[in-house]
Amino acid sequence: MEPSFLDMTVKLVLGFFLLFLITRLLGRTTINQLTPFDFVSAIVLSELLGNAVFEANVPIYFVVYTILLWGLLLVIIEKLLLKFKVLRGPMEGKPAIVIRDGKIDRRTLKKNRMNLNQLMSLLRQSETFSIRQVAFAILENNGGISVLKKSPYKEVTQKVMNLEEHPVYLPISVILDGEILDDNLREIGLTRPWLTNELAAQGIYEARHVLYADYLQGDGLYIVEMEGIEEKL
């Protein structure tokens, strides 16, 4: 049996105001503050409403009951998290330091199921284009990243320092997870033999021993070995 337009209209209008009420009760959390649990809960809540709207044999009071019950559970969880700090870790997770004192913490990356490409993407979104610039990086509960840069890379405007402008270059990754990125090498006019020689000069004879390396014009090659030892040429 197909739902009538009247039935769908009543359910949609009712569901709209119920969802609005629940979101108001849950507070003013923004999208970028949502934890994975919040995100999944929102999807389930929308699915409950969506399925009920297109099912003619689902009475309206079932729609009200399911949405209010799910919303009530969310509100209870939020109240418990506010009242009992001990629950926040298991329920919301804890921030994880993925770069500590300029060194990548591979164990923490694995624990959070994150690879280097994902880490670099998050850093770029924070206007950080090379790991060489990072003193500490913290993976937040919502999947975002907070970056504390090393002193030489902290932003100071040229106007304040009365400095003349210089060309700006983008750091280019040349090794990730022990693999040489040939396309990136060609893009900056470098070759594998050049890279091999630069690594050998630092006592590294195979690229598979390098976790991460990038090249920056005027600042040279930056290397992070698999063991977490960082070197700069």
PyMOL commands that set and color helices and strands:
alter all, ss='L'
color gray80, all
select helices_A, chain A and resi 5-26+31-33+36-53+60-83+85-92+106-111+116-125+131-133+151-153+158-161+182-187+192-201+207-209
alter helices_A, ss='H'
color red, helices_A
select strands_A, chain A and resi 96-100+103-104+134-139+145-149+172-176+179-180+210-216+220-225+230-232
alter strands_A, ss='S'
color yellow, strands_A
deselect
rebuild
show_as cartoon
